[in-house]
Amino acid sequence: MRNSALFDFAYHTPDWLETVDYNTKDEPWGKNRKILEIYLRANFEIAKQQQKIFQDNKKGVAIWRAGYLVTPTMDPVWLYYEKNEEKYRQKWQFAGIKIGDCPVDGGSACDYTVVYSPPEFNPEWNIYIDPRGFEHILVQNHERLVSVFGEEANNSHRLFRTIYGEIILEQKEAAGVIPQWYMGGYNFLMPLCLTQPNKVDLTAALTIDETMKRYQLRTLLLPHYAYANARAIAKSRTQFASWAIMENTALDTATIDESDADE
């Protein structure tokens, strides 16, 4: 797992995800609640960037709002921390959750609610695929490719032509491209229909290269692997493109961590 700002900030008890899940509106969070973990880690990063984490050293408490998670009665959910013992690396330790109005004296929920501001996908930008990097992607993701292409996954030349062609086609249409929180910032997921129309077999994780005004292919993910990073910056599942709304059974399989999706 890549270093996590949330886990550097505080120690979290083994049952912390269960505590959050139990008190929030029912939603499929995948095996071992991995999607929920990625959601909270991403939203903490955003809250930290936007300076929306409350810390009171004198009182020994810290609080941040858990993205847009709510209880079944639609009340906001807050993660609550107390001062950790000085001998430990993290300054804080998870102490439970708060529900409802802003628990910070004199504060409002708006003061500590993150704002998602992903950029629009620009179909005019080129998509750069490093040939050497693509070979690495093929090796790293061989099992995923076999699940889609079968024995054809061993033909790297044909794979490149098939995947590259679909990326260029989807780039022009751009209808299904959605934002995700990936590698510490906003990036994109592009659905790839490789074996039959309207069936998303893989997704292309594209990072933004502002300097070159282009996108770069970083890796290829199965749709249910990609779901977690996209869910992290959606206020609700209803905001997703239709292809990204996964069945519970698909999400119950092992969910990849974004660090495993690196090149």
C-alpha positions in Angstrom: 0.0 0.0 0.0 1.2 3.5 -0.9 1.8 5.8 2.1 -1.6 7.2 3.2 -2.0 10.7 4.6 -4.9 9.4 6.7 -2.9 6.6 8.3 0.0 9.0 8.9 -2.4 11.4 10.6 -3.9 8.9 13.0 -3.9 5.3 14.2 -7.1 3.5 13.3 -8.3 0.6 15.3 -9.0 -2.7 13.5 -12.7 -2.2 13.6 -12.8 1.4 12.4 -14.3 0.6 9.0 -17.0 -1.5 10.6 -17.8 1.4 12.9 -18.2 3.8 10.0 -20.1 1.3 7.9 -22.5 0.5 10.7 -23.5 4.1 11.2 -23.8 5.1 7.5 -26.4 4.7 4.8 -26.3 1.2 3.4 -24.0 0.8 0.4 -22.0 -2.0 -1.1 -18.4 -1.3 0.0 -16.8 -4.5 -1.3 -14.8 -7.2 0.3 -13.3 -6.2 3.6 -14.9 -2.8 3.1 -11.9 -1.9 0.9 -13.9 0.6 -1.2 -15.0 2.4 2.0 -11.3 2.6 3.1 -10.3 4.1 -0.3 -13.2 6.5 -0.1 -12.2 7.7 3.3 -8.5 7.9 2.5 -9.2 10.0 -0.7 -11.6 12.3 1.1 -9.1 12.9 3.9 -6.5 13.9 1.3 -8.9 16.3 -0.3 -9.9 17.7 3.2 -6.3 18.2 4.0 -5.6 20.0 0.8 -8.6 22.3 1.4 -7.7 22.8 5.1 -10.9 21.3 6.4 -9.6 19.1 9.2 -10.2 20.5 12.7 -7.4 20.0 15.3 -7.5 21.3 18.8 -4.2 20.5 20.6 -5.4 22.0 23.9 -8.5 19.9 24.1 -6.8 16.9 22.4 -9.4 16.3 19.7 -9.4 16.3 15.9 -12.4 16.0 13.6 -13.1 15.8 9.9 -16.2 15.2 7.9 -16.3 11.8 6.1 -16.8 13.1 2.6 -20.5 13.0 1.8 -21.4 9.9 3.9 -24.6 10.2 5.8 -26.6 8.1 8.2 -29.9 6.3 7.1 -31.7 9.5 8.3 -29.4 11.7 6.1 -27.3 13.2 8.9 -23.6 14.0 8.2 -21.0 11.7 9.6 -17.8 12.9 11.2 -14.7 11.0 12.2 -13.5 11.8 15.7 -10.0 11.5 17.1 -8.3 11.9 20.4 -4.6 12.6 21.2 -2.4 9.5 20.8 0.3 8.6 23.3 3.6 10.5 22.5 5.5 7.3 22.0 3.6 6.5 18.9 4.2 7.8 15.4 0.8 9.2 14.7 -0.4 12.3 16.6 -4.0 11.1 16.8 -6.0 7.9 17.3 -9.5 7.1 16.0 -12.0 7.4 18.8 -15.3 6.9 17.0 -17.7 9.0 15.0 -20.0 11.9 15.5 -23.4 12.3 13.8 -25.4 15.4 12.8 -24.5 19.0 13.0 -20.9 20.2 13.0 -19.3 19.1 16.3 -16.8 22.0 16.2 -17.9 24.8 18.5 -18.9 27.8 16.4 -18.4 25.9 13.2 -20.9 24.9 10.5 -20.9 21.8 8.3 -20.1 23.9 5.3 -16.8 25.0 6.9 -15.6 21.4 7.0 -17.3 19.9 3.9 -15.0 19.1 1.0 -15.7 20.5 -2.5 -15.1 18.2 -5.4 -13.8 20.0 -8.5 -12.6 17.6 -11.1 -11.7 19.0 -14.5 -13.6 18.3 -17.6 -12.2 15.7 -19.9 -10.8 17.3 -23.0 -11.2 15.1 -26.1 -8.9 17.4 -28.0 -5.9 16.4 -25.9 -3.8 13.5 -27.1 -3.5 10.3 -25.1 0.1 9.2 -24.8 0.9 5.6 -24.5 4.6 4.9 -23.8 5.4 1.7 -25.7 7.8 0.5 -23.0 5.3 1.4 -20.4 2.6 -0.5 -22.3 4.7 -3.6 -22.3 5.1 -3.3 -18.6 1.3 -2.9 -18.2 0.8 -6.1 -20.2 3.1 -8.0 -17.9 1.7 -6.5 -14.7 -2.0 -7.0 -15.8 -1.6 -10.3 -17.5 -4.2 -12.1 -15.4 -6.8 -9.3 -16.0 -6.1 -9.5 -19.8 -6.5 -13.2 -19.8 -9.9 -12.9 -18.1 -11.0 -10.6 -21.0 -9.1 -12.0 -24.1 -8.3 -15.6 -23.2 -5.3 -17.0 -25.1 -5.2 -13.8 -27.2 -3.7 -12.0 -24.1 -0.4 -13.6 -25.1 -0.3 -11.7 -28.4 1.1 -8.3 -27.3 1.0 -6.8 -30.8 -2.7 -7.6 -31.3 -3.5 -6.4 -27.8 -1.8 -3.1 -28.4 -3.7 -2.5 -31.6 -7.1 -3.5 -30.1 -6.6 -1.4 -26.9 -5.1 1.6 -28.7 -7.9 1.6 -31.3 -10.6 1.5 -28.6 -8.9 4.3 -26.6 -8.8 6.5 -29.7 -12.5 5.7 -30.5 -13.6 6.4 -26.9 -11.5 9.6 -26.8 -13.5 11.0 -29.7 -16.9 10.1 -28.1 -15.8 10.9 -24.5 -19.3 10.1 -23.3 -18.3 7.5 -20.7 -15.1 9.1 -19.3 -15.5 9.8 -15.6 -13.2 11.5 -13.1 -11.4 9.5 -10.3 -9.1 10.3 -7.4 -5.9 8.6 -8.4 -2.3 9.1 -7.3 -3.2 12.0 -5.1 -5.2 14.1 -7.5 -8.0 14.2 -10.1 -7.5 12.0 -13.1 -9.8 10.0 -15.4 -11.2 6.6 -16.1 -12.0 5.6 -19.7 -14.3 2.6 -20.3 -13.0 0.2 -23.0 -15.5 -2.1 -24.8 -13.0 -4.6 -26.3 -15.0 -7.8 -26.9 -18.5 -6.6 -27.8 -20.4 -3.3 -28.0 -21.8 -1.8 -24.8 -19.8 -4.3 -22.6 -17.0 -2.6 -20.6 -14.2 -5.1 -20.3 -11.4 -2.9 -19.0 -10.9 0.7 -18.0 -8.0 2.9 -18.9 -6.6 4.9 -16.0 -5.5 8.2 -17.5 -3.4 10.8 -15.7 -3.4 14.5 -16.6 -0.2 16.0 -18.0 -1.0 19.8 -17.8 2.5 20.7 -19.1 2.1 18.7 -22.4 -1.6 19.2 -22.6 -2.2 15.5 -22.9 -3.3 12.4 -20.9 -1.1 9.4 -20.2 -2.2 5.8 -19.9 -1.0 4.5 -16.5 -2.7 1.2 -16.2 -5.6 -1.0 -17.2 -8.2 -2.0 -14.6 -11.2 -4.3 -14.5 -14.3 -2.2 -14.0 -14.9 -3.3 -10.4 -11.3 -2.5 -9.6 -11.7 1.0 -11.0 -14.9 1.6 -9.1 -13.3 2.6 -5.7 -11.3 5.5 -7.0 -14.3 6.9 -8.9 -16.7 6.4 -6.0 -14.3 8.5 -3.8 -15.3 11.7 -5.5 -18.9 11.1 -6.2 -21.5 12.5 -3.8 -23.6 9.4 -4.4 -23.7 6.4 -6.7 -26.5 8.0 -8.7 -23.9 10.4 -10.2 -22.1 7.6 -12.0 -22.2 6.9 -15.7 -24.3 3.8 -16.3 -21.3 1.6 -17.0 -19.7 2.4 -13.6 -22.6 1.3 -11.5 -21.4 -2.1 -10.4 -23.5 -5.0 -9.1 -23.0 -5.9 -5.5 -21.6 -9.4 -6.5 -18.9 -7.8 -8.6 -17.9 -5.4 -5.8 -17.7 -8.3 -3.3 -14.7 -9.6 -5.1 -11.3 -8.5 -4.0 -11.0 -4.7 -4.6 -7.6 -3.5 -5.9 -5.8 -0.8 -4.0 -4.7 2.2 -6.1 -1.1 1.6 -5.1 -1.3 -1.8 -6.8 -2.5 -0.2 -10.0 0.7 1.8 -10.4 2.9 1.2 -13.3 
